[in-house]
Amino acid sequence: MSNVIYRNRYAISRRICQISILLLFYTGFTYDWKIGGVKVLQGNLSASALFGVIPLTDPYAALQILFSGHALLFETLLGALIIIVLYAILGGRTFCSWVCPVNMFTDNAQKIRAHFKVPSILKISRTTRYWILGLSLVLSFLSGVAAFEWISPISMFHRELIYGMQMGWVGVAVIFLFDLFIQKQAWCGHLCPLGGFYSILGRVSLLRINFNKENCTKCGDCHRICPEPQVLNLSVIFKEEMVYSGNCTNCGRCITSCPEACFQFSLRKNKPKNQESLLKEVTRSENESNASRG
């Protein structure tokens, strides 16, 4: 039993984190639950307050509001800055695997797909999420409202769970079926502009997945289980010895699935120089040395 828990430690931790955040929102609103007379968490995933004092704002939502032509309150700006700093440390797409409630359903869709070997019907490019991200900002500018926030299945589902509003389960059901029958990780990996936005922050984050190439036998277990398999391109990570891609969700699947224990959480190292750049630098040094001798 303990071995099973250890092998699934990150999956269990992610579910505890996601459910705990939902419960904090739910108990604060429904039961007016407080600690020391203060609600721990109130609001929603777009804008909330921690202990009634610390503002937390989704920076993507704040950006849409800005594009819609509305001025941002100081609390909104501060809340967005806090979240930006948080995910610049933890990894932007940590939100996707550790916070987003929709992830619980998409993960199960992938398990069912793998078990029954469901083929993909479409092939959507992973860059589509960035096009949707850009389109949402254009529509926000043209319409005067935060465009994606109005139709976001993540926001709708969260509002339904916490406040009892409608259509949340419909959005989640559509995403689940889309992921199950249309394409693997269709929503999180290809369409969701929120994940695309946080992947930009993830490019500079401090928390990374370290890779020990000496132990790797190239079995491919990590690549098969990763929700963003392109980030585990062996030709890249063998050279860099760390996953630097902003699309890494820091879910920990590669850590627990690797039989050789090649992966582990680590702080960011200096990214190694491109081999061509390194060769040019070495050549330039040799030429300078030869010139000085002459």
C-alpha positions in Angstrom: 0.0 0.0 0.0 2.8 2.4 0.9 4.6 1.7 -2.4 1.4 2.5 -4.3 1.0 5.8 -2.5 4.7 6.6 -3.0 4.5 5.9 -6.8 1.5 8.1 -7.1 2.6 10.8 -4.6 2.5 13.7 -7.0 -0.9 12.6 -8.5 -2.3 12.4 -5.0 -0.7 15.7 -4.0 -2.2 17.4 -7.0 -5.7 16.2 -6.3 -5.4 17.2 -2.6 -4.3 20.7 -3.7 -7.1 21.1 -6.3 -9.8 19.9 -4.0 -8.5 21.9 -1.0 -8.6 25.1 -3.0 -12.2 24.4 -4.1 -13.2 23.6 -0.5 -11.7 26.8 0.8 -13.7 28.8 -1.8 -16.9 26.7 -1.1 -16.8 26.7 2.7 -16.0 30.4 2.8 -19.1 31.3 0.6 -21.6 28.6 1.7 -20.9 28.3 5.4 -19.1 31.6 6.0 -16.2 29.6 7.5 -13.5 31.7 9.0 -10.3 31.4 10.9 -9.8 34.1 13.5 -12.9 35.9 12.1 -11.4 36.1 8.6 -12.3 34.0 5.5 -9.3 32.1 4.3 -10.2 32.4 0.6 -13.0 34.2 -1.1 -13.8 35.2 -4.7 -13.0 33.0 -7.7 -10.1 31.8 -9.8 -10.0 35.1 -11.7 -10.0 37.4 -8.7 -9.9 36.5 -5.0 -8.6 37.6 -1.6 -6.5 35.5 0.7 -7.3 36.1 4.4 -9.3 39.1 3.3 -6.2 41.1 2.8 -3.9 39.7 0.1 -5.4 40.2 -3.4 -4.9 37.4 -6.0 -5.7 38.2 -9.6 -5.3 36.0 -12.7 -2.9 38.1 -14.8 -4.5 36.8 -18.0 -7.9 38.1 -16.8 -6.3 41.4 -15.9 -4.8 41.6 -19.3 -8.2 41.1 -21.0 -9.7 43.8 -18.8 -6.9 46.2 -19.8 -7.5 45.4 -23.5 -11.2 46.0 -23.0 -10.4 49.6 -22.2 -11.1 49.5 -18.5 -8.7 50.9 -15.9 -7.3 48.4 -13.4 -7.6 49.0 -9.7 -4.5 49.0 -7.6 -5.7 45.8 -5.9 -6.1 44.1 -9.2 -2.6 45.1 -10.4 -1.1 44.0 -7.1 -3.0 40.7 -7.2 -1.8 40.1 -10.8 1.8 40.9 -9.8 1.6 38.5 -6.9 0.4 35.7 -9.1 3.1 36.5 -11.8 5.8 36.3 -9.2 4.3 33.0 -7.7 4.3 31.3 -11.1 7.6 32.7 -12.1 9.0 30.7 -9.2 6.8 27.6 -9.4 6.4 27.4 -13.1 3.5 29.0 -15.0 1.7 25.8 -16.0 1.8 24.5 -12.5 -1.6 26.2 -12.4 -2.8 23.7 -15.0 -1.9 20.5 -13.1 -2.1 21.7 -9.4 -4.9 24.3 -9.3 -7.2 24.1 -12.4 -10.3 22.0 -11.5 -10.9 21.0 -15.1 -7.6 19.1 -15.0 -9.2 16.4 -12.9 -11.6 15.5 -15.7 -9.1 15.8 -18.6 -6.7 13.5 -16.7 -9.5 10.8 -16.4 -10.3 11.3 -20.1 -6.7 10.4 -21.0 -6.8 7.3 -18.7 -9.9 6.1 -20.5 -8.4 6.8 -23.9 -5.2 4.9 -23.0 -7.1 1.9 -21.6 -9.4 1.5 -24.6 -6.9 2.8 -27.1 -9.2 5.4 -28.5 -7.8 6.9 -31.8 -7.7 10.6 -32.4 -10.1 12.1 -35.0 -8.4 15.4 -35.4 -4.9 16.7 -35.3 -4.9 20.2 -33.7 -1.6 22.1 -33.5 -0.4 23.0 -30.1 0.1 26.6 -31.3 -3.7 26.9 -31.6 -3.9 28.0 -27.9 -1.7 31.0 -28.7 -3.9 32.0 -31.6 -6.9 31.8 -29.3 -5.0 33.8 -26.7 -4.3 36.5 -29.2 -7.9 36.4 -30.5 -9.3 36.7 -26.9 -7.4 40.0 -26.5 -8.6 41.3 -29.8 -12.2 40.5 -29.0 -11.7 42.1 -25.5 -10.6 45.2 -27.3 -13.5 45.2 -29.8 -16.2 44.2 -27.3 -15.2 46.1 -24.2 -15.4 43.0 -22.0 -13.0 40.3 -20.9 -13.9 38.0 -23.8 -12.5 34.6 -22.6 -13.8 35.1 -19.0 -17.3 35.2 -20.4 -17.0 31.8 -22.1 -14.2 30.1 -20.1 -15.3 26.6 -19.1 -12.8 26.8 -16.2 -14.5 29.9 -14.8 -18.0 28.6 -15.4 -17.3 25.3 -13.7 -15.7 27.0 -10.7 -18.6 29.4 -10.4 -21.1 26.5 -10.5 -19.3 24.5 -7.9 -18.9 27.5 -5.5 -22.0 29.7 -6.3 -24.4 27.3 -7.9 -24.5 29.1 -11.3 -25.4 27.2 -14.4 -23.6 25.7 -17.5 -20.4 24.8 -15.7 -21.0 21.0 -15.9 -22.0 21.4 -19.6 -18.6 23.0 -20.4 -16.7 20.3 -18.5 -18.7 17.6 -20.2 -17.9 19.0 -23.6 -14.2 19.2 -22.8 -14.2 15.6 -21.4 -15.8 14.2 -24.5 -13.6 16.3 -26.8 -10.5 14.9 -25.0 -11.9 11.4 -25.0 -12.9 11.1 -28.6 -11.4 13.9 -30.7 -7.7 14.2 -29.6 -5.5 13.5 -26.7 -5.1 16.5 -24.4 -7.2 18.5 -26.9 -8.2 21.2 -24.4 -5.3 21.6 -22.0 -2.6 20.9 -24.5 -3.9 22.5 -27.7 -6.8 24.9 -27.1 -6.8 26.5 -23.7 -5.5 30.1 -23.9 -5.0 30.2 -20.1 -2.5 27.4 -20.3 -0.9 29.2 -23.3 -0.6 32.3 -21.2 1.0 30.6 -18.2 3.4 28.7 -20.5 4.9 32.1 -21.3 5.6 32.7 -17.5 6.9 29.1 -17.3 9.8 29.9 -19.6 11.5 31.9 -16.8 10.4 29.9 -13.8 12.9 28.7 -11.1 11.3 25.3 -10.3 12.3 22.8 -13.0 12.6 19.1 -13.8 16.2 18.0 -13.7 17.2 15.2 -16.0 20.0 12.7 -15.3 21.1 11.5 -18.7 23.6 9.0 -17.3 20.8 6.8 -16.0 18.5 7.1 -19.1 17.9 3.9 -21.1 15.5 5.7 -23.5 12.6 3.4 -22.6 10.1 6.2 -23.4 7.9 5.8 -20.3 8.2 9.5 -19.5 7.3 10.5 -23.0 4.2 8.3 -23.1 2.8 9.6 -19.8 3.7 13.3 -20.2 0.7 15.6 -21.0 3.1 17.7 -23.0 5.4 15.1 -24.5 7.2 17.6 -26.7 8.9 19.0 -23.6 10.7 15.7 -23.1 12.4 15.6 -26.5 15.4 13.5 -25.8 17.7 15.3 -28.3 17.0 18.5 -26.3 17.0 17.3 -22.7 20.1 15.2 -23.2 21.9 18.4 -24.2 20.4 20.7 -21.6 20.0 18.1 -18.7 16.9 20.0 -17.6 13.4 20.6 -18.9 13.4 24.3 -19.7 10.2 24.4 -21.8 7.5 26.7 -20.5 4.9 24.1 -21.4 6.0 21.8 -18.7 3.2 21.6 -16.1 5.4 20.3 -13.2 2.9 17.5 -12.7 5.6 15.1 -11.6 4.4 12.2 -13.9 7.9 11.8 -15.4 9.5 11.5 -12.0 7.2 8.7 -10.8 7.0 6.8 -14.1 10.8 6.7 -14.8 12.2 3.3 -13.7 15.7 4.7 -13.7 14.8 7.7 -11.6 16.2 10.1 -14.2 14.0 13.0 -13.2 13.6 15.1 -10.1 12.4 18.6 -9.1 15.3 21.0 -9.0 16.0 24.7 -9.2 16.8 26.3 -12.5 20.4 26.0 -13.7 22.0 28.3 -16.3 20.8 27.1 -19.7 23.7 25.6 -21.6 24.8 27.5 -24.7 23.8 26.3 -28.1 26.5 24.1 -29.5 26.9 26.3 -32.7 27.3 29.4 -30.5 29.8 27.6 -28.3 31.8 26.5 -31.4 31.9 30.1 -32.7 33.1 31.3 -29.3 35.9 28.7 -29.2 36.9 29.5 -32.8 37.0 33.2 -32.0 39.1 32.7 -28.9 41.6 30.5 -30.9 41.8 33.2 -33.6 42.5 35.9 -31.0 45.1 33.8 -29.4 46.8 33.1 -32.7 46.7 36.8 -33.6 48.3 37.8 -30.3 51.1 35.3 -30.9 51.7 36.6 -34.4 
